Amino acid sequence: MNHLFHLIPSPFRRASALGLALWLCAQIPALAQDPAAAPAPLAPKMTQQELIMLSLIGVTIMVAILVLITVMYTLVIVRQVVFKEVAKQEKVESLWTSIDKNVLTKAVAIEEEESILLDHNYDGIRELDNHLPPWWVYLFYGTVAFAILYMLNYHVLEISPLSVKEYDNAMTQAAVEVAEYKKLHAKNIDETNVAFVKEDKAALENGKVLFEKNCVACHGQNLEGGTGPNLTDEAWIHGGGIQAVFKTIKYGVSKKGMIAWEKKLKPDEMQNIASYILTKQGTKPANAKEAEGDKYTLKADGTAEKVK
Ligand code: HEC
């Protein structure tokens, strides 16, 4: 097998090199375009099956070429045996050296550089008719190999996600994180964003339980009032509406004996109690304490307007 590549006729070698080059050029548009970002290509986008088929055809052609080379090689050997024309081999090269020297880099060994010396001579500076240096050529082959792996990875086998997919994944991940954050900071309610959760049965029930536990002593079982004011009428000393009620609960009125609950209750719990209180408006419980403060009209969204 050592002299395989000496035996391949040179036009054939050139033809296969040209074929490879053309095939590589054909890959360039496929690699350069990002299917989602680029405008729709003129040719319809190939499906994965079509790409795999194409790759299979390519592999088949390559195999066919290899078989052809082998057949030719065998024929030459047979001819040599038959005509007893075994060529004199001055130097035995390894297959790799042979491929490297004759196909890949066409490198000329330093000892043999005399053979490619051009005959002109400028003040002692002479010129070699050399090929591109092997390091450059191998770099090129490296990029070719990279391109093929890249295409297989991203466009044929789709092992790694494309940028668009990566972006989508990041956004999905971020959405999950935001949801988690919101869940964790659900307690991040204050008087500016507190909501009247009158539709949320569980929240109202929670508000009722907490009220009965913490507030009935002063505001009465049915919010009718006692030490503290009646919370079922339209009159409010510290303002009506969800935000004002929440604020009063949170910061309290320490001088009058209404403590600040922000240390004892969580923000969402205070939201639940405030909402529960507002749902009790107009229930007119027995023994209701007389109205104190200004009159407010409560609206459906929990805001209230002072009555003039
Ligand atoms: C120790 C008695 C006491 C307890 C317990 C208490 N309050 Fe009060 N609360 C008061 C007093 C007294 C006032 C009136 C303050 C004022 O006159 O300025 C008041 C006022 C309020 C007001 C404002 C009423 C208005 O007219 O503006 C709200 C709302 C309120 N309390 C809710 C609650 C809630 C909810 C709880 C339980 C988490 C609670 N209170 C527990 C004594 C108490």
Residues whose N, C-alpha, C, O or C-beta is under 5 A from the ligand:
A	BS01	HEC	N214 C215 C218 T227 G228 P229 A235 W236 I237 H238 G239 V245 T248 I249 V253 K256 G257 M258 I273 E292 G293
